[in-house]
């Protein structure tokens, strides 16, 4: 039983350590956008393909990994792109906090 709990604890810790922050949007009808343009902190635009929600839900949404974004305040401008036509820009900002080191975690015999 003790070994089972240790293995379970290791699996749970490993799964949470790989979690990353993502930039997401509300789902929209399939075919609404071909791509989504992301401009982060005034850098060059990045275009990403929206992802399908699930095999049973054909709606699409933005799902962009923010793991490489530095700690601090950031501004983002998003545009949906259909063919060659962009939607109006949607600006917003967010702050990425510093990640605290976990304390009190360990294995005891």
C-alpha positions in Angstrom: 0.0 0.0 0.0 2.8 2.4 0.9 4.5 1.8 -2.5 1.2 2.4 -4.3 0.8 5.8 -2.5 4.4 6.7 -3.4 3.9 5.9 -7.1 0.6 7.7 -7.1 2.2 10.8 -5.6 5.0 10.7 -8.2 2.6 10.5 -11.1 0.5 13.4 -9.8 3.6 15.6 -9.2 4.9 14.8 -12.7 1.6 15.6 -14.4 1.3 19.0 -12.7 4.9 19.9 -13.5 4.3 19.7 -17.2 1.2 22.0 -17.2 1.7 25.2 -19.2 -0.3 28.4 -19.5 -2.2 28.7 -22.7 -3.9 31.6 -24.5 -7.4 30.4 -25.5 -10.6 31.9 -26.8 -14.2 31.0 -26.7 -15.2 28.4 -29.3 -16.7 29.6 -32.6 -18.3 27.8 -35.5 -16.0 25.6 -37.6 -14.8 27.5 -40.7 -15.1 31.0 -39.0 -11.3 31.5 -39.2 -8.5 29.8 -41.3 -5.8 31.2 -38.9 -5.5 33.4 -35.9 -2.8 36.2 -35.9 -1.1 36.9 -32.5 1.0 40.0 -32.0 2.7 39.8 -28.6 4.4 42.9 -27.1 4.7 44.5 -30.6 6.8 41.7 -32.0 6.3 40.3 -35.5 2.9 38.6 -36.0 2.6 34.9 -35.5 -0.2 33.0 -37.3 -1.5 29.8 -35.8 -4.2 27.4 -37.0 -7.2 27.1 -34.6 -7.8 23.7 -33.0 -11.0 21.7 -33.1 -12.7 21.4 -29.7 -13.2 17.6 -29.9 -14.2 14.8 -32.3 -17.9 15.3 -31.2 -17.7 19.2 -31.1 -16.6 20.6 -34.5 -16.2 24.2 -33.2 -12.7 25.8 -33.2 -10.8 27.9 -30.8 -7.3 29.4 -30.2 -5.0 27.3 -28.1 -1.6 28.9 -28.0 1.2 27.8 -25.5 2.6 30.7 -23.4 5.2 28.6 -21.7 8.1 30.6 -23.2 6.6 34.0 -22.2 8.8 35.8 -19.7 7.6 36.9 -16.2 6.0 40.3 -16.3 3.3 42.3 -18.1 2.5 41.6 -21.7 0.2 43.1 -24.4 -1.4 40.9 -27.0 -3.4 41.8 -30.1 -5.4 39.0 -31.8 -7.1 38.9 -35.2 -9.0 36.1 -36.8 -8.1 35.6 -40.5 -10.5 34.2 -43.1 -8.8 33.9 -46.5 -7.1 37.2 -46.8 -9.5 39.2 -44.7 -8.6 39.9 -41.1 -11.1 40.6 -38.4 -10.8 43.8 -36.3 -8.0 43.6 -33.8 -8.8 42.5 -30.2 -6.2 43.9 -27.8 -5.7 42.9 -24.2 -3.0 42.5 -21.6 -2.0 40.0 -19.0 0.7 39.6 -16.3 2.7 36.3 -16.0 3.6 35.9 -12.3 6.8 34.4 -11.1 6.4 30.7 -10.3 6.9 29.9 -6.6 9.0 27.0 -5.7 7.1 24.2 -4.0 7.9 23.7 -0.4 7.0 20.9 2.0 7.2 18.2 -0.7 9.2 15.1 0.0 9.1 11.4 0.6 9.1 9.9 4.0 9.8 6.3 5.0 
